[in-house]
């Protein structure tokens, strides 16, 4: 809902200053991403500054695409040619200006806006409420978890005049952030989910955190909350008058008293209103978190006056699934983007952008259902057509009736089917070969069946990689260094077990400067998967020289002998090869030692075909305080050695010494580049910023069988597990062949099932492990078990068996399928 703004209006809204050419063209699009430009002649590009880049750097390219209007920081100075051809609105802070424009847009939407905040459940409540309300209304909602200082404004710009209700999510990580979001969202109805420990480091106390979040609802007409959470309830009831509060509880005395009755596949939710009327609903799940989330949804839908039958119809389509955009391995080397819960234009834009960031494949295929309850079809499908053209989709498979409109709007391959059943009857999975396939549709179309047909067959164990957490960690380290300092990221050992190709591709989109692998074949694989970043090979061998040349890989040279071999190779082939010199200051693994420097200088002169791309050393103990003095000695020795080498160079190579721990401990030695390794993957080895990183990987498996055993029963090989008084065990589909270390046997390890610890009993087997679930009341085959992740620290697990997190990460077998997602 970007109203047709004019330059004078934007100047007034943002208190900006205009320089350059004035244009009277109305602004109907606002973009912060140079890759998402659909109508350049009507687009205002907002040049944000962030950890990755300054948006102003993209202005020359955007001018070439036809954009003429830019919102920039007050210190931006256009060139004479830019000033002649374009209009620049200069403001003190472009992020604040973006928020101001969004607040102006929100004020012009007269229909109900629902604001959601809390710690957990925000996104799933938003998605489920959107699905339920869409049975009766056209609904706009924040795409994915767009709940930040930038995400909320972008969500507002997705609200159109035909929408009848909007649902906007707000998330904060520190004090002072909610005021800006409140001025943008201005909710009529609020939902406070619950409170947890996420982002707690940004607040002095739990009470401060709650009070900050409650600022969102200061001007709301009504606020929905669960009275069973005592801390939020206390703050809400002390801050908001009773007429504004809509409380629900499992105890009587609130606006809605709720009770749950679970059956085999359904749960009945009974709501007793304060007028003693009773409402009954049926939902397809029974876990506590889902029932709490859906109760918020029910109370909100009833508060908005939705018909009970329409609410139940919406509930019938819900499933207790993760609301995530997920990248999965498909058959025949294809990649699937699973967006099967989504069905609105804003979400489609996010999914298409995610698709555009993936490594190249043979073709881009979009499998799309009707966009239900989305307003004027001619406008909606016109925008869909524009998006498919902008994102260069090669082939569309449409399912439904309304989507047939695309036939007259796009000039590319189209297949149309009236229903998912018909599509599946005609689907030959073998037709897809090395393709990139986005599958997105309304819940009623059950596109998960399409995903199941097309995905690579996997066993019950998966390693989930959270790409948002990866981005968060990358940006955390970027903030620790000077903006001019480059970042080399270690993706050796299959990217610490996470899957090198997808992670390297994501790093490429985030703005990493270099990648590093251990061996040449790892670099070759990345090149074959479309990775363009410079790649340093840490341990090359003479047999790989041809590969280095063919795939433009940059070897580390670590000895005079190796320098000569590579030098003669370059001379014989009359080529120049960029190399990296490893200077050994204490690791004593590979590298030139101090007594090699004279010979090294002579070799550099003898073989000018080898261009020194960088000089580096490796710190031995940067992660531990006890090695501080030795680390300083290493750094000082490195500075002396590199100065000697530089004295014979007519150019300046990159200089780098710091690993993840060094970035934290020795920031004054960041030099030209740092090397980011274990920290990217969520492990802060110094212990100084444990709460600042997010776990990237979650290793999951499933229960294959549950057994009741009598007193005295033994479990597993060598009868090492015992239940003296009897009990219950669960057998999990993971073993040491998958990378679950055998040292976790006999109670050293544990897993999480239903959020509770279940200790390993007996010995870990090659393909299975047994855990003690004697204290679990309801547990069955197919239930999920978390091996490690957000709730199970890798550090703790490593300590239990006397190893380090690196080993646990890199031991995960390649037979465990990697699944990548945006949460």
C-alpha positions, -999 to +999 in steps of 0.1 A: +000+000+000+024+026-012+002+055-020+012+076-049+036+098-031+052+129-045+087+143-038+072+172-017+053+147+004+084+126+010+104+157+019+077+167+044+074+132+059+112+128+064+123+164+069+146+158+040+166+180+016+162+176-022+193+179-045+194+170-081+166+168-107+130+173-096+105+148-110+067+148-107+065+111-113+044+095-085+061+070-062+042+037-061+071+014-050+097+016-022+127-007-023+158-013-001+172-041-023+188-035-056+178-070-067+140-063-062+131-036-087+099-042-106+088-007-118+120+015-117+103+046-130+079+046-100+104+034-074+120+052-045+152+034-036+162+038+001+199+035+006+203+018+040+236+014+058+242-020+074+269-044+085+271-059+050+271-028+028+260+008+022+230+009-002+244+040-018+271+018-034+244+004-057+231+037-070+251+037-103+238+003-112+202+013-102+204+044-124+212+020-153+180+001-145+160+033-147+156+044-111+157+082-108+147+088-071+169+079-041+167+084-004+202+088+009+222+098+041+229+135+045+266+130+038+260+115+004+273+136-025+262+126-060+284+132-090+275+160-114+260+135-139+240+118-111+227+151-099+217+161-134+197+129-141+183+119-107+166+132-076+183+126-042+164+132-009+191+135+018+181+127+054+199+123+087+192+085+089+176+066+060+163+038+083+144+064+104+131+080+072+119+045+059+100+041+092+085+076+089+072+068+054+058+035+067+040+053+096+025+077+071+013+048+049-002+030+080-022+061+089-039+059+055-052+023+061-086+027+079-093-010+086-083-031+116-046-037+122-035-065+146-001-062+163+016-092+177+046-093+200+061-114+228+090-138+229+078-171+213+050-180+189+047-146+172+052-158+137+032-189+139+003-171+156+004-145+128+004-172+101-023-193+117-045-162+124-040-151+088-052-185+076-082-185+098-093-149+091-088-155+054-119-176+054-139-144+058-116-114+050-088-105+026-058-104+049-024-087+047+003-100+070+040-096+076+059-120+053+079-147+072+094-131+103+096-095+090+093-080+125+124-059+128+132-021+125+133-026+087+111-056+083+080-039+098+081-010+074+084-034+045+054-053+058+034-021+059+043-014+022+027-048+014-008-037+027-031-029-002-064-009-002-084-040-009-072-057+023-098-059+051-074-066+080-037-065+085-016-086+109+018-072+117+045-088+139+070-068+161+102-081+175+128-063+195+162-072+210+170-042+232+155-013+250+144+017+229+134-003+198+096-007+203+088+030+202+096+032+165+076+000+157+046+013+177+045+045+156+045+024+125+021-005+134-004+015+155-024-016+163-061-016+169-060-051+184-029-064+202-018-100+210+009-105+236+021-141+232+044-149+261+078-141+274+110-160+273+148-156+275+154-146+239+173-113+236+174-110+273+209-096+272+195-064+258+174-057+289+183-051+326+154-073+338+125-095+327+101-067+338+119-041+316+117-065+287+080-069+291+074-032+296+093-024+264+073-049+244+040-036+258+047-002+244+034-016+211-001-015+226-002+019+242-029+032+218-046-002+210-083-005+216-080-041+229-051-064+241-054-102+242-031-121+266-029-153+286-035-147+323-016-180+331+017-163+324+021-143+357+048-118+348+032-105+316-002-106+332+010-085+362+025-059+339-005-058+316-030-055+344-010-027+360-007-007+328-040-012+309-074-004+321-098-034+323-120-023+294-090-027+271-080-062+283-091-095+268-078-123+290-080-160+286-069-187+311-074-224+320-088-210+353-123-194+355-127-157+360-114-144+327-131-133+294-124-168+280-119-199+302-103-226+281-101-264+285-086-290+262-096-326+255-071-346+234-081-375+212-060-397+189-056-371+161-076-342+173-080-319+203-112-302+213-108-267+226-137-255+247-141-218+254-164-207+282-171-170+278-177-147+307-214-146+298-214-184+303-219-193+266-197-221+254-179-225+221-162-257+209-135-260+182-114-289+169-078-287+160-053-312+145-026-311+172-022-317+209+012-303+220+011-275+247+028-248+226+005-253+196-026-252+218-015-220+234-008-204+201-041-215+186-060-202+216-046-167+209-058-172+173-093-182+184-097-153+209-085-129+183-109-142+156-138-141+179-129-106+191-130-095+155-165-110+151-156-138+127-183-165+123-177-197+143-182-219+112-156-199+093-132-201+121-135-239+122-131-241+084-098-222+088-087-245+116-093-276+095-066-265+071-040-259+098-011-283+105+014-282+133+043-275+110+072-251+111+064-219+093+097-217+074+110-212+040+131-244+035+157-255+010+156-293+005+176-317-017+154-328-046+157-358-069+182-358-098+203-330-082+174-306-081+169-281-052+134-276-037+123-245-020+094-256+003+070-227+009+039-249+011+022-230+039+023-196+022-003-180+000+000-143-003+018-119-026+042-106+001+053-141+009+057-150-028+081-120-032+102-132-003+103-168-016+112-156-051+141-135-037+153-166-018+151-185-050+172-159-068+200-162-043+205-199-048+233-214-069+226-217-106+206-247-119+194-257-153+161-238-150+139-220-125+105-236-120+075-222-100+048-245-088+020-221-076-016-225-064-044-200-066-038-170-042-069-173-021-087-144-005-063-119-020-086-092-034-089-081-071-076-111-091-067-091-122-044-069-101-030-098-081-021-121-110-008-091-129+017-086-101+025-124-101+033-121-138+056-091-132+074-110-104+079-141-126+094-119-153+116-100-129+130-131-113+134-149-146+112-179-140+115-204-169+085-225-163+052-222-142+030-250-131-003-236-118-029-254-097-064-240-093-090-220-112-080-183-108-043-189-117-054-197-152-054-159-157-016-162-160-020-177-195-027-143-210-002-124-188+031-143-192+052-154-222+068-185-209+062-222-205+029-229-186+012-260-173-022-257-156-041-282-135-075-278-118-064-295-086-034-310-067-047-345-073-048-339-111-013-325-110+000-354-090-016-379-114+003-363-143+035-356-124+066-375-136+094-366-111+121-378-135+114-348-158+132-326-133+170-327-137+193-302-119+164-277-116+156-251-089+119-256-079+099-232-058+067-248-044+043-224-028+006-226-022-024-223+001-029-249+028-060-262+012-040-274-019-018-296+003+014-290-017+034-309+009+024-339-012+042-324-041+073-318-020+072-354-008+071-366-044+100-345-055+124-345-026+154-368-023+145-397-002+159-393+033+160-413+065+147-400+097+178-380+106+183-345+093+207-316+100+188-283+098+207-252+089+192-218+099+203-193+073+190-164+093+212-175+123+241-178+099+235-142+087+231-130+123+265-145+133+282-132+102+269-097+109+279-100+146+316-104+136+313-078+109+304-053+136+335-062+156+358-051+128+365-020+107+342-017+077+372-018+054+385-051+068+378-080+046+363-113+058+375-147+047+352-175+058+363-211+064+341-236+046+365-265+048+353-299+060+319-295+043+315-261+059+320-276+094+295-302+085+268-278+074+271-284+036+297-263+017+277-254-015+246-239+001+265-222+029+291-208+005+263-195-017+247-178+012+280-162+022+284-150-013+250-132-011+259-118+023+291-101+011+319-124+023+352-115+005+370-148+005+364-185+012+389-210+024+389-248+019+413-275+031+419-293-002+416-285-039+388-309-046+366-290-021+373-258-041+365-276-074+332-287-060+323-251-050+333-238-085+311-265-101+282-253-079+285-217-092+305-201-064+324-171-077+342-158-046+380-161-044+389-195-028+421-201-008+432-238-006+449-244+027+466-277+020+472-281-018+493-309-033+515-310-064+490-334-081+463-307-079+482-279-098+461-284-130+429-281-109+442-249-093+447-234-127+415-247-143+392-236-115+410-205-104+418-216-069+445-199-048+469-222-030+486-217+003+524-220-002+540-232+030+576-242+023+605-234+000+602-268-018+565-263-025+572-227-037+597-240-062+574-267-076+545-243-081+568-216-095+582-240-121+547-251-130+536-215-135+566-207-156+562-238-178+525-229-184+532-192-188+505-183-163+503-162-131+489-178-100+478-159-069+492-176-038+489-172+000+520-174+022+517-192+055+542-178+081+547-202+110+549-182+143+541-210+167+515-234+153+543-256+139+520-273+115+527-259+081+544-226+071+576-207+066+597-203+097+618-173+105+650-190+091+632-195+058+626-158+051+658-150+033+652-180+009+616-170+006+625-135-005+649-149-032+622-173-044+597-144-047+622-126-070+629-158-090+592-167-096+573-134-103+546-157-119+535-164-083+517-133-071+514-130-033+477-125-027+481-126+011+505-132+040+490-148+071+497-167+103+476-189+126+471-182+163+476-212+185+456-203+216+435-172+209+405-188+225+421-191+260+433-164+284+462-185+295+479-182+261+475-144+259+512-137+261+521-163+235+494-150+212+509-115+214+544-129+207+530-146+177+514-114+164+546-094+169+567-120+152+543-122+123+545-084+119+583-086+117+583-115+093+556-101+070+575-067+069+606-086+056+586-103+029+569-071+019+603-054+014+608-073-018+573-067-032+563-039-055+527-043-044+508-048-011+493-082-004+465-087+021+477-093+057+457-115+081+462-133+114+429-134+134+406-164+136+371-163+152+386-161+187+412-136+176+386-112+162+372-110+198+404-109+218+428-089+195+407-065+175+437-041+171+454-068+150+426-072+124+448-058+097+434-062+061+414-093+066+401-117+093+393-154+090+359-164+103+354-201+112+337-217+142+321-184+152+300-183+121+284-216+130+273-203+164+302-213+188+319-184+205+350-201+219+363-173+240+331-173+262+329-135+261+298-133+238+281-166+244+247-149+242+254-129+211+256-158+186+228-180+174+232-218+169+231-224+132+227-262+132+200-285+147+206-322+144+172-341+146+161-376+144+129-396+150+119-424+174+117-457+155+102-477+183+092-475+220+096-506+242+084-514+277+110-536+294+107-557+326+129-553+357+165-565+351+164-561+313+196-551+296+199-529+265+222-529+235+256-545+226+276-560+255+245-555+277+259-522+289+225-507+294+204-518+324+170-512+338+171-528+373+135-519+381+122-520+345+111-491+324+107-477+289+132-471+261+130-453+228+152-464+198+163-434+177+173-435+140+209-423+145+242-439+153+279-434+151+278-439+113+257-407+112+282-389+134+267-395+168+298-402+188+301-436+205+315-418+235+280-407+243+272-443+254+260-453+288+245-420+300+273-397+288+249-382+262+213-372+262+187-360+237+157-338+240+122-353+234+092-331+241+116-305+256+128-330+282+162-347+286+163-384+277+197-400+286+215-425+264+212-460+277+236-487+266+261-483+238+256-462+207+252-485+177+262-479+142+228-468+130+207-465+162+209-454+198+186-461+227+175-435+253+157-440+286+122-425+285+108-443+316+095-410+330+077-400+298+039-405+298+030-400+262+057-410+237+054-429+204+072-439+173+077-409+149+082-384+177+111-360+172+143-361+191+168-332+192+204-343+193+218-308+194+206-273+186+193-242+203+184-260+235+214-283+237+247-266+237+275-281+215+300-269+241+282-289+268+280-320+247+317-317+237+327-313+273+308-344+283+330-366+261+363-346+263+363-332+229+356-298+211+326-285+192+345-287+159+347-324+161+309-328+167+301-305+138+324-321+113+317-357+122+281-355+108+279-381+080+271-371+045+242-396+046+225-372+070+206-348+047+210-311+052+179-289+051+183-251+049+156-227+060+148-191+067+128-187+099 
